[in-house]
Amino acid sequence: MSKRIESDFLGEKELPQDVYYGIQTLRALENFHITGIPLMVEPIFVKSLGYVKKAAAMANRDLGVLDKNIAGFIIRACDRVINGEFDNQFLSDLIQGGAGTSVNMNANEVIANVALEMMGKEKGDYDYCHPNNHVNCSQSTNDAYPTAFRIALILKLNVYKDVLGDLSLAFNTKGEEFKDVLKMGRTQLQDAVPMSLGDEFHAFAINLHEELSRVEDSKRLISEINMGATAIGTRVNAPHGYAELVTEYLREVTGLDLVLAENLIEATNDAGAYVQLSGVLKRTAVKVSKICNDLRLLSSGPRTGLHEINLPAMQPGSSIMPGKVNPVIPEVVNQTAYYVIGADLTVTMAAEAGQLQLNVMEPVISFALFTAITYMTNACRTLKEKCILGITANAEHTKQMVMNSIGIVTQLNPILGYEKCALIAREALESGKSVHELVVKEKQLITQQKWDEIYTFENMIRPQFIQ
């Protein structure tokens, strides 16, 4: 295999001639053995780096600081990166030192060498197209990396929002299907008052639908970029008007509503938008996990639990207990939520750890947010497709539990008063008799006609005040 020699101010390194990355990417490969997860695992991030470098080349060309011929080749190379042709050349670990310099240089080197190849030059012949002087012109890692990161977040959030919306819709559909299924509501795991299973599932749907607005709010914060800030926000090495022009080109090439930050120094060191987004992801994870807990409880049994609903049987549940089927889909979603909740703490600590004009911990923030969004997207999709759509109700069983429950005595409060109802409840509990048997047959506190008026299906799920 033929080799080439590249150099930087630390010395020389030998690389295979067929790779498109260069010496700084090679140093990153040697230095950062952390997650074992390379940049190419996040192709949306690679695409976003391509967008940033393309927009920068277009702005630099227009402002006369980059030769039009070289800019043209860089733009064409970026288009190929955006199309995913060179994803396998983006190999630096997602968690790294240097505030993302290795990621930025990985992009600069790949794009430069793709451009050189299209020029008919050898890879590494940087006199004609240089990773720093040309591809990174008017940029710093400190504005190129976070801008690409934010673009990638928005693109990933668009997918996540769609999947979360689909999950909410699936719960809503089940709510309609179960609207005539009577069941007992519970507080503190104890019988409370009747409701419909449909209302319970509608509540799940609304609970998740609320999160779509929070995601959209987070996207608006993430859409504020610091492109053109260069090193610390003073625009050093960038021509006049570059920040505004490159932002316009980024809006054009991405189709996203990106906005240049009002104060680039503030925007370069602040990670508040990441904290906000991470909190939204955590909030949704908590809600989804709580719903999964409820699904596991409602499906518990089948003979000795609540057994109000049946979850789709996905796999045998035990290596020793024949016939056992576990709620494996809610369980895996629970575990995903725990990861996302933990990732939020990582983002919080990393955002706080930035010093002075730059937050050098942004790579671990990107890792935490990328994985959290990806895992939540996968979990919501899995929950919908492999669990929610296949849930069935045990309507007769849930109705019997309601009518045998002591909790239904609550609806007699306006007629009999709290104290008398409490005595009836205690007697029912101690004797094993039903509320109906005690109130209507034995004590004749109300007539059967009155009982039938109070305990209709409609009045139990949407109670009217009856005296």
Helices and strands as residue ranges (DSSP letters): E 3-8, E 11-16, H 23-31, G 39-41, H 43-62, H 68-82, G 87-89, H 101-119, I 131-135, H 141-177, E 182-187, E 190-196, H 197-222, E 224-225, H 242-254, E 259-260, H 264-269, H 272-298, E 309-310, H 328-352, H 362-386, G 388-390, E 392-393, H 395-403, G 407-412, H 413-416, H 418-431, H 435-436, I 437-442, H 448-454, H 457-461
